[in-house]
Amino acid sequence: MSDDEADPELVELLRQSLGLGKKTGPPPPADTKVLQNARFIFDNSIDVALDPRGTKAAARTIWQQMQQKNYSAKSWSEHDLHPKSKDESTVDFILTMDLLNFSFWSAEPDEQKRFSIEYRGQKWTGYWSLVAALQRALEEDIPITSPDFWLDEDALTEDVLRHVFRSATDEEIPLLEERLECLREAGRVLDEKYDGSFINCIYDANQSAAALVNLLADDFACFRDEASFDGRRVRFYKRAQILVADLWACFEGESFGEFNDIDKITMFADYRIPQMLNQLGCLLYSPPLESLIRRLQPIEVGSKREVEIRGTSIWCIELIRQEIERLQSESELQSANSSPQSEAAGEQDKEKDEKDTAVAVAVLHNPGEKPHGRKSYINAILIDFFLYDSMKELERDGQEAIPHHRTRSIWY
Ligand SMILES: Nc1nc2c(c(CN[C@H]3C=C[C@H](O)[C@@H]3O)cn2[C@@H]2O[C@H](COP(=O)(O)O)[C@@H](O)[C@H]2O)c(=O)[nH]1
Protein backbone atom coordinates (compact mmCIF):
# COMPACT_ATOMS: atom_id res chain seq x y z
CA MET A 1 0.00 0.00 0.00
CA SER A 2 1.57 3.32 -1.05
CA ASP A 3 2.18 5.99 1.60
CA ASP A 4 -0.64 8.26 0.41
CA GLU A 5 -3.31 5.53 0.59
CA ALA A 6 -5.22 5.51 3.95
CA ASP A 7 -5.48 2.28 5.91
CA PRO A 8 -8.93 0.80 5.01
CA GLU A 9 -9.48 -0.48 8.54
CA LEU A 10 -8.82 2.98 9.91
CA VAL A 11 -11.23 4.49 7.36
CA GLU A 12 -13.96 2.01 8.35
CA LEU A 13 -13.44 2.77 12.05
CA LEU A 14 -13.66 6.49 11.31
CA ARG A 15 -16.83 6.06 9.22
CA GLN A 16 -18.49 3.98 11.94
CA SER A 17 -17.57 6.50 14.65
CA LEU A 18 -19.10 9.27 12.51
CA GLY A 19 -22.20 7.09 11.85
CA LEU A 20 -21.54 7.33 8.13
CA GLY A 21 -22.65 4.62 5.74
CA LYS A 22 -25.28 3.46 8.26
CA LYS A 23 -28.39 2.34 6.50
CA THR A 24 -30.80 5.21 7.09
CA GLY A 25 -34.26 5.15 5.58
CA PRO A 26 -37.50 3.82 7.09
CA PRO A 27 -37.35 1.80 10.35
CA PRO A 28 -37.71 -2.00 9.95
CA PRO A 29 -41.40 -3.06 9.80
CA ALA A 30 -42.83 -3.63 13.30
CA ASP A 31 -43.64 -7.16 14.42
CA THR A 32 -45.49 -8.22 17.59
CA LYS A 33 -43.85 -11.71 17.71
CA VAL A 34 -47.23 -13.14 18.80
CA LEU A 35 -47.57 -15.50 15.83
CA GLN A 36 -44.05 -16.94 16.10
CA ASN A 37 -44.53 -17.39 19.86
CA ALA A 38 -47.81 -19.20 19.13
CA ARG A 39 -45.98 -21.55 16.74
CA PHE A 40 -43.37 -22.24 19.43
CA ILE A 41 -46.10 -23.03 21.99
CA PHE A 42 -47.94 -25.28 19.52
CA ASP A 43 -44.73 -27.18 18.68
CA ASN A 44 -44.03 -27.79 22.36
CA SER A 45 -47.54 -28.43 23.69
CA ILE A 46 -48.37 -31.62 25.59
CA ASP A 47 -52.02 -31.20 26.59
CA VAL A 48 -53.30 -29.38 23.50
CA ALA A 49 -52.97 -30.48 19.87
CA LEU A 50 -54.49 -29.77 16.46
CA ASP A 51 -56.21 -32.24 14.15
CA PRO A 52 -55.00 -31.45 10.60
CA ARG A 53 -58.05 -32.99 8.91
CA GLY A 54 -60.46 -31.26 11.29
CA THR A 55 -58.69 -27.95 10.75
CA LYS A 56 -58.78 -28.30 6.96
CA ALA A 57 -62.48 -29.23 7.01
CA ALA A 58 -63.31 -26.39 9.41
CA ALA A 59 -61.53 -23.90 7.16
CA ARG A 60 -63.77 -24.83 4.23
CA THR A 61 -66.94 -24.62 6.38
CA ILE A 62 -65.90 -21.29 7.88
CA TRP A 63 -65.03 -19.87 4.44
CA GLN A 64 -68.38 -20.96 2.97
CA GLN A 65 -70.37 -19.58 5.91
CA MET A 66 -68.46 -16.28 5.94
CA GLN A 67 -69.23 -15.88 2.24
CA GLN A 68 -72.90 -16.76 2.72
CA LYS A 69 -73.14 -14.15 5.48
CA ASN A 70 -71.05 -11.72 3.44
CA TYR A 71 -68.95 -11.36 6.60
CA SER A 72 -66.65 -8.34 6.51
CA ALA A 73 -65.36 -5.47 8.65
CA LYS A 74 -68.82 -3.91 8.17
CA SER A 75 -70.28 -6.69 10.36
CA TRP A 76 -68.72 -5.02 13.42
CA SER A 77 -70.96 -1.95 13.20
CA GLU A 78 -74.07 -4.04 12.53
CA HIS A 79 -74.13 -5.17 16.18
CA ASP A 80 -76.87 -3.18 17.95
CA LEU A 81 -74.75 -2.08 20.90
CA HIS A 82 -71.55 -1.11 19.07
CA PRO A 83 -71.10 2.68 18.61
CA LYS A 84 -72.12 3.96 15.18
CA SER A 85 -70.50 7.41 14.84
CA LYS A 86 -67.14 7.35 13.04
CA ASP A 87 -65.39 9.92 15.19
CA GLU A 88 -63.10 10.46 18.19
CA SER A 89 -65.86 9.66 20.69
CA THR A 90 -66.03 6.16 19.19
CA VAL A 91 -62.23 5.84 19.41
CA ASP A 92 -62.50 6.66 23.13
CA PHE A 93 -65.35 4.16 23.48
CA ILE A 94 -63.32 1.37 21.86
CA LEU A 95 -60.29 2.12 24.05
CA THR A 96 -62.44 2.02 27.22
CA MET A 97 -64.15 -1.17 26.04
CA ASP A 98 -60.88 -2.98 25.33
CA LEU A 99 -59.25 -1.81 28.55
CA LEU A 100 -62.05 -3.70 30.33
CA ASN A 101 -62.73 -6.49 27.82
CA PHE A 102 -62.01 -9.47 30.06
CA SER A 103 -63.34 -12.20 32.35
CA PHE A 104 -67.12 -11.88 32.30
CA TRP A 105 -67.84 -15.52 32.99
CA SER A 106 -69.69 -16.37 36.22
CA ALA A 107 -69.02 -19.31 38.53
CA GLU A 108 -72.66 -19.11 39.68
CA PRO A 109 -74.36 -22.42 38.71
CA ASP A 110 -77.83 -20.85 38.58
CA GLU A 111 -78.00 -18.94 35.28
CA GLN A 112 -80.71 -16.60 36.63
CA LYS A 113 -78.42 -15.44 39.44
CA ARG A 114 -75.43 -14.63 37.25
CA PHE A 115 -74.14 -11.07 36.75
CA SER A 116 -76.01 -9.26 33.95
CA ILE A 117 -76.61 -5.68 32.84
CA GLU A 118 -80.12 -4.42 32.18
CA TYR A 119 -80.16 -2.01 29.23
CA ARG A 120 -82.75 -1.10 26.57
CA GLY A 121 -85.18 -3.57 28.19
CA GLN A 122 -82.82 -6.54 27.79
CA LYS A 123 -80.45 -8.43 30.13
CA TRP A 124 -76.96 -8.59 28.64
CA THR A 125 -74.22 -10.99 29.78
CA GLY A 126 -70.59 -11.60 28.81
CA TYR A 127 -68.86 -9.15 26.48
CA TRP A 128 -72.18 -7.52 25.63
CA SER A 129 -72.75 -6.70 29.31
CA LEU A 130 -69.61 -4.54 29.11
CA VAL A 131 -70.78 -2.71 25.98
CA ALA A 132 -74.26 -2.24 27.47
CA ALA A 133 -72.86 -0.88 30.75
CA LEU A 134 -70.71 1.68 28.93
CA GLN A 135 -73.60 2.81 26.70
CA ARG A 136 -75.88 3.06 29.76
CA ALA A 137 -73.29 5.12 31.68
CA LEU A 138 -72.94 7.58 28.80
CA GLU A 139 -76.72 7.95 28.63
CA GLU A 140 -76.61 8.73 32.38
CA ASP A 141 -74.03 11.46 31.64
CA ILE A 142 -71.21 9.57 33.36
CA PRO A 143 -68.08 10.39 31.24
CA ILE A 144 -66.85 6.78 31.50
CA THR A 145 -64.85 6.98 28.24
CA SER A 146 -62.87 10.06 29.29
CA PRO A 147 -59.25 9.57 30.45
CA ASP A 148 -59.55 12.74 32.62
CA PHE A 149 -62.43 11.08 34.46
CA TRP A 150 -60.36 7.91 35.01
CA LEU A 151 -57.65 10.04 36.68
CA ASP A 152 -60.01 11.95 38.98
CA GLU A 153 -60.14 9.84 42.17
CA ASP A 154 -62.89 12.03 43.62
CA ALA A 155 -65.12 11.73 40.56
CA LEU A 156 -64.42 8.12 39.57
CA THR A 157 -64.55 6.27 42.89
CA GLU A 158 -64.90 2.50 43.20
CA ASP A 159 -68.56 3.03 44.09
CA VAL A 160 -69.14 5.07 40.91
CA LEU A 161 -67.62 2.25 38.85
CA ARG A 162 -69.72 -0.25 40.81
CA HIS A 163 -72.76 1.85 39.81
CA VAL A 164 -71.68 1.81 36.15
CA PHE A 165 -71.53 -1.99 36.28
CA ARG A 166 -74.52 -2.47 38.61
CA SER A 167 -76.01 -5.87 37.94
CA ALA A 168 -79.62 -6.92 37.43
CA THR A 169 -78.83 -9.70 39.94
CA ASP A 170 -77.03 -9.87 43.29
CA GLU A 171 -73.82 -10.97 41.62
CA GLU A 172 -71.28 -8.22 40.85
CA ILE A 173 -69.11 -8.04 37.71
CA PRO A 174 -65.91 -10.07 38.28
CA LEU A 175 -62.63 -8.21 39.03
CA LEU A 176 -64.21 -4.75 39.60
CA GLU A 177 -61.16 -3.42 41.47
CA GLU A 178 -58.84 -4.62 38.70
CA ARG A 179 -61.01 -2.88 36.12
CA LEU A 180 -60.75 0.39 38.06
CA GLU A 181 -56.95 0.02 38.17
CA CYS A 182 -56.84 -0.53 34.38
CA LEU A 183 -58.68 2.76 33.84
CA ARG A 184 -56.52 4.64 36.38
CA GLU A 185 -53.28 3.39 34.82
CA ALA A 186 -54.44 4.22 31.29
CA GLY A 187 -55.44 7.70 32.45
CA ARG A 188 -52.00 8.23 33.99
CA VAL A 189 -50.07 7.01 30.94
CA LEU A 190 -52.16 9.02 28.49
CA ASP A 191 -51.76 12.13 30.67
CA GLU A 192 -47.99 11.68 31.08
CA LYS A 193 -47.03 10.56 27.57
CA TYR A 194 -49.83 11.28 25.09
CA ASP A 195 -51.22 14.66 26.06
CA GLY A 196 -54.28 12.95 27.53
CA SER A 197 -55.53 11.47 24.26
CA PHE A 198 -55.35 7.95 22.80
CA ILE A 199 -55.56 9.54 19.33
CA ASN A 200 -51.90 10.49 19.83
CA CYS A 201 -51.02 6.81 20.33
CA ILE A 202 -52.69 6.06 16.98
CA TYR A 203 -50.73 8.86 15.32
CA ASP A 204 -47.46 7.64 16.89
CA ALA A 205 -48.04 4.17 15.39
CA ASN A 206 -47.98 5.78 11.95
CA GLN A 207 -50.66 3.45 10.47
CA SER A 208 -48.89 0.30 11.64
CA ALA A 209 -51.13 -2.14 13.51
CA ALA A 210 -48.11 -4.01 14.89
CA ALA A 211 -46.50 -0.78 16.07
CA LEU A 212 -49.71 0.24 17.87
CA VAL A 213 -49.93 -3.18 19.58
CA ASN A 214 -46.30 -2.88 20.68
CA LEU A 215 -46.84 0.70 21.87
CA LEU A 216 -49.81 -0.44 24.00
CA ALA A 217 -47.88 -3.39 25.45
CA ASP A 218 -44.78 -1.25 26.10
CA ASP A 219 -46.51 1.73 27.71
CA PHE A 220 -49.57 0.22 29.41
CA ALA A 221 -48.92 -2.64 31.87
CA CYS A 222 -52.58 -3.72 31.65
CA PHE A 223 -52.09 -4.55 27.95
CA ARG A 224 -48.81 -6.43 28.52
CA ASP A 225 -50.34 -9.88 28.15
CA GLU A 226 -47.31 -12.21 28.26
CA ALA A 227 -46.33 -15.52 29.92
CA SER A 228 -43.36 -17.84 30.37
CA PHE A 229 -43.38 -21.12 28.49
CA ASP A 230 -40.57 -23.71 28.43
CA GLY A 231 -38.15 -21.04 29.68
CA ARG A 232 -39.13 -18.48 27.03
CA ARG A 233 -41.16 -15.27 27.25
CA VAL A 234 -44.24 -15.56 25.02
CA ARG A 235 -46.64 -12.80 24.00
CA PHE A 236 -50.40 -12.92 23.44
CA TYR A 237 -51.30 -9.22 23.64
CA LYS A 238 -54.96 -10.21 23.33
CA ARG A 239 -56.63 -6.95 24.39
CA ALA A 240 -54.04 -4.78 22.62
CA GLN A 241 -54.66 -6.72 19.40
CA ILE A 242 -58.46 -6.72 19.69
CA LEU A 243 -58.34 -2.96 20.34
CA VAL A 244 -56.52 -2.44 17.03
CA ALA A 245 -58.89 -4.90 15.32
CA ASP A 246 -61.97 -3.13 16.73
CA LEU A 247 -60.65 0.22 15.41
CA TRP A 248 -59.93 -1.32 11.98
CA ALA A 249 -63.35 -3.01 11.76
CA CYS A 250 -65.36 -0.10 13.15
CA PHE A 251 -63.73 2.43 10.80
CA GLU A 252 -63.61 -0.13 7.96
CA GLY A 253 -59.93 0.35 7.36
CA GLU A 254 -60.21 4.14 7.02
CA SER A 255 -59.48 7.14 9.25
CA PHE A 256 -58.58 6.01 12.81
CA GLY A 257 -58.84 2.43 11.55
CA GLU A 258 -56.39 2.71 8.65
CA PHE A 259 -53.44 0.30 9.02
CA ASN A 260 -51.05 -0.83 6.26
CA ASP A 261 -50.14 -4.07 8.07
CA ILE A 262 -53.47 -5.15 9.58
CA ASP A 263 -52.80 -8.77 8.59
CA LYS A 264 -50.09 -8.92 11.25
CA ILE A 265 -52.87 -9.04 13.84
CA THR A 266 -53.54 -12.61 15.02
CA MET A 267 -56.58 -14.28 16.58
CA PHE A 268 -57.36 -12.99 20.09
CA ALA A 269 -56.51 -15.63 22.70
CA ASP A 270 -59.66 -15.50 24.84
CA TYR A 271 -61.86 -18.23 26.35
CA ARG A 272 -64.46 -18.53 23.57
CA ILE A 273 -62.43 -19.32 20.44
CA PRO A 274 -60.64 -22.36 21.95
CA GLN A 275 -64.09 -23.67 22.90
CA MET A 276 -65.31 -23.18 19.32
CA LEU A 277 -62.17 -24.74 17.82
CA ASN A 278 -62.65 -27.81 20.01
CA GLN A 279 -66.31 -27.98 19.00
CA LEU A 280 -65.25 -27.79 15.32
CA GLY A 281 -62.85 -30.71 15.78
CA CYS A 282 -59.69 -28.62 15.23
CA LEU A 283 -58.34 -28.25 18.79
CA LEU A 284 -57.85 -31.39 20.88
CA TYR A 285 -57.40 -31.54 24.66
CA SER A 286 -55.57 -34.34 26.50
CA PRO A 287 -57.99 -36.45 28.60
CA PRO A 288 -56.84 -34.92 31.93
CA LEU A 289 -57.20 -31.37 30.57
CA GLU A 290 -60.56 -32.10 28.96
CA SER A 291 -61.75 -33.54 32.27
CA LEU A 292 -60.71 -30.34 34.12
CA ILE A 293 -62.59 -28.20 31.57
CA ARG A 294 -65.74 -30.33 31.62
CA ARG A 295 -65.78 -30.25 35.42
CA LEU A 296 -65.48 -26.41 35.32
CA GLN A 297 -62.26 -26.61 37.35
CA PRO A 298 -60.11 -23.46 37.43
CA ILE A 299 -57.03 -23.44 35.18
CA GLU A 300 -54.49 -21.08 36.64
CA VAL A 301 -53.43 -18.04 34.62
CA GLY A 302 -49.88 -18.49 33.29
CA SER A 303 -49.92 -22.26 33.88
CA LYS A 304 -48.46 -24.52 31.16
CA ARG A 305 -51.90 -25.85 30.20
CA GLU A 306 -53.45 -22.37 29.99
CA VAL A 307 -50.58 -21.11 27.82
CA GLU A 308 -50.92 -24.18 25.58
CA ILE A 309 -54.65 -23.53 25.07
CA ARG A 310 -54.00 -19.88 24.12
CA GLY A 311 -50.94 -20.41 21.92
CA THR A 312 -52.30 -23.42 20.06
CA SER A 313 -55.58 -21.57 19.37
CA ILE A 314 -53.68 -18.68 17.78
CA TRP A 315 -51.71 -21.10 15.61
CA CYS A 316 -54.88 -22.97 14.64
CA ILE A 317 -56.52 -19.80 13.30
CA GLU A 318 -53.34 -19.10 11.31
CA LEU A 319 -53.60 -22.56 9.68
CA ILE A 320 -57.30 -21.97 8.98
CA ARG A 321 -56.45 -18.57 7.46
CA GLN A 322 -53.79 -20.16 5.20
CA GLU A 323 -56.24 -22.85 4.07
CA ILE A 324 -58.94 -20.28 3.30
CA GLU A 325 -56.35 -18.25 1.35
CA ARG A 326 -55.67 -21.40 -0.70
CA LEU A 327 -59.38 -22.09 -1.26
CA GLN A 328 -59.96 -18.48 -2.37
CA SER A 329 -57.10 -18.51 -4.86
CA GLU A 330 -58.18 -21.91 -6.21
CA SER A 331 -61.72 -20.61 -6.71
CA GLU A 332 -60.47 -17.43 -8.41
CA LEU A 333 -58.25 -19.39 -10.75
CA GLN A 334 -61.15 -21.72 -11.64
CA SER A 335 -63.54 -18.83 -12.31
CA ALA A 336 -60.84 -17.02 -14.35
CA ASN A 337 -60.36 -20.14 -16.49
CA SER A 338 -64.03 -21.04 -16.85
CA SER A 339 -65.30 -17.45 -17.41
CA PRO A 340 -67.56 -17.15 -20.54
CA GLN A 341 -64.85 -15.12 -22.29
CA SER A 342 -62.39 -17.98 -21.96
CA GLU A 343 -64.52 -20.21 -24.28
CA ALA A 344 -64.19 -17.60 -27.01
CA ALA A 345 -60.75 -16.64 -25.88
CA GLY A 346 -59.44 -14.10 -28.40
CA GLU A 347 -55.99 -12.51 -27.87
CA GLN A 348 -57.42 -9.74 -25.66
CA ASP A 349 -59.35 -12.34 -23.59
CA LYS A 350 -56.23 -14.43 -23.12
CA GLU A 351 -54.56 -11.30 -21.76
CA LYS A 352 -57.51 -10.83 -19.34
CA ASP A 353 -57.19 -14.42 -18.08
CA GLU A 354 -53.46 -13.96 -17.66
CA LYS A 355 -54.14 -10.75 -15.70
CA ASP A 356 -56.72 -12.48 -13.48
CA THR A 357 -54.30 -15.31 -12.84
CA ALA A 358 -51.53 -12.85 -12.08
CA VAL A 359 -53.81 -11.06 -9.57
CA ALA A 360 -54.76 -14.32 -7.86
CA VAL A 361 -51.16 -15.52 -7.70
CA ALA A 362 -49.98 -12.09 -6.53
CA VAL A 363 -52.53 -12.11 -3.70
CA LEU A 364 -51.42 -15.61 -2.75
CA HIS A 365 -47.89 -14.29 -2.27
CA ASN A 366 -48.85 -10.92 -0.80
CA PRO A 367 -51.74 -11.73 1.55
CA GLY A 368 -51.14 -8.46 3.30
CA GLU A 369 -52.08 -6.46 0.18
CA LYS A 370 -55.76 -5.51 -0.01
CA PRO A 371 -56.64 -7.78 -2.96
CA HIS A 372 -58.16 -5.79 -5.81
CA GLY A 373 -61.67 -6.85 -6.58
CA ARG A 374 -61.46 -9.94 -4.38
CA LYS A 375 -64.98 -11.12 -3.57
CA SER A 376 -64.41 -11.50 0.16
CA TYR A 377 -61.29 -10.33 1.92
CA ILE A 378 -60.53 -12.62 4.88
CA ASN A 379 -57.87 -12.28 7.59
CA ALA A 380 -57.35 -13.70 11.09
CA ILE A 381 -59.41 -10.86 12.60
CA LEU A 382 -62.53 -11.62 10.56
CA ILE A 383 -62.17 -15.38 11.08
CA ASP A 384 -61.88 -14.74 14.82
CA PHE A 385 -64.83 -12.31 14.98
CA PHE A 386 -66.91 -14.79 12.96
CA LEU A 387 -66.04 -17.69 15.30
CA TYR A 388 -66.77 -15.64 18.40
CA ASP A 389 -70.21 -14.64 17.07
CA SER A 390 -70.86 -18.25 15.98
CA MET A 391 -69.94 -19.55 19.45
CA LYS A 392 -72.32 -17.06 21.06
CA GLU A 393 -75.13 -18.28 18.80
CA LEU A 394 -74.40 -21.89 19.83
CA GLU A 395 -74.37 -20.83 23.49
CA ARG A 396 -77.70 -19.00 23.05
CA ASP A 397 -79.21 -22.13 21.45
CA GLY A 398 -77.82 -24.34 24.23
CA GLN A 399 -75.58 -26.20 21.76
CA GLU A 400 -72.19 -25.90 23.47
CA ALA A 401 -70.49 -29.29 23.16
CA ILE A 402 -67.96 -28.45 25.88
CA PRO A 403 -67.65 -25.60 28.42
CA HIS A 404 -65.07 -22.86 27.85
CA HIS A 405 -62.01 -23.13 30.09
CA ARG A 406 -62.16 -21.25 33.40
CA THR A 407 -59.19 -18.94 33.92
CA ARG A 408 -59.78 -15.76 35.90
CA SER A 409 -57.48 -13.00 34.65
CA ILE A 410 -57.40 -9.43 33.36
CA TRP A 411 -55.80 -10.60 30.10
CA TYR A 412 -58.97 -12.01 28.50
N1 LIG B 1 -61.35 -13.88 20.32
C1 LIG B 1 -62.35 -13.04 20.59
N2 LIG B 1 -62.66 -12.79 21.87
C2 LIG B 1 -63.69 -11.94 22.08
C3 LIG B 1 -64.41 -11.31 21.07
C4 LIG B 1 -65.38 -10.50 21.70
C5 LIG B 1 -66.44 -9.68 21.05
N3 LIG B 1 -65.99 -9.03 19.85
C6 LIG B 1 -67.03 -8.44 19.05
C7 LIG B 1 -66.45 -7.58 18.01
C8 LIG B 1 -66.54 -8.15 16.81
C9 LIG B 1 -67.12 -9.48 16.90
O1 LIG B 1 -68.06 -9.66 15.87
C10 LIG B 1 -67.78 -9.51 18.26
O2 LIG B 1 -69.12 -9.13 18.10
C11 LIG B 1 -65.20 -10.65 23.07
N4 LIG B 1 -64.19 -11.51 23.25
C12 LIG B 1 -63.64 -12.09 24.47
O3 LIG B 1 -64.45 -13.22 24.77
C13 LIG B 1 -64.66 -13.28 26.19
C14 LIG B 1 -66.09 -12.90 26.43
O4 LIG B 1 -66.87 -14.03 26.10
P1 LIG B 1 -68.38 -14.02 26.65
O5 LIG B 1 -68.29 -13.89 28.18
O6 LIG B 1 -68.97 -15.30 26.18
O7 LIG B 1 -69.04 -12.79 26.01
C15 LIG B 1 -63.72 -12.27 26.80
O8 LIG B 1 -62.44 -12.84 26.93
C16 LIG B 1 -63.68 -11.22 25.70
O9 LIG B 1 -62.51 -10.43 25.76
C17 LIG B 1 -64.06 -11.58 19.72
O10 LIG B 1 -64.64 -11.08 18.74
N5 LIG B 1 -63.02 -12.46 19.54
The ligand as an ORCA input file, in Angstrom:
! r2SCAN-3c Opt
* xyz 0 1
  N     -61.349    -13.879     20.320
  C     -62.347    -13.038     20.589
  N     -62.663    -12.788     21.867
  C     -63.689    -11.935     22.079
  C     -64.411    -11.315     21.067
  C     -65.378    -10.501     21.703
  C     -66.441     -9.678     21.048
  N     -65.985     -9.035     19.852
  C     -67.028     -8.435     19.047
  C     -66.450     -7.579     18.012
  C     -66.536     -8.152     16.812
  C     -67.115     -9.477     16.899
  O     -68.056     -9.657     15.868
  C     -67.775     -9.509     18.258
  O     -69.122     -9.126     18.102
  C     -65.202    -10.651     23.072
  N     -64.190    -11.514     23.253
  C     -63.639    -12.086     24.469
  O     -64.449    -13.218     24.772
  C     -64.657    -13.282     26.186
  C     -66.093    -12.902     26.429
  O     -66.872    -14.031     26.101
  P     -68.385    -14.017     26.648
  O     -68.287    -13.892     28.179
  O     -68.972    -15.302     26.184
  O     -69.038    -12.794     26.011
  C     -63.723    -12.266     26.800
  O     -62.441    -12.838     26.933
  C     -63.681    -11.216     25.695
  O     -62.508    -10.429     25.762
  C     -64.060    -11.585     19.725
  O     -64.640    -11.079     18.744
  N     -63.022    -12.458     19.544
*
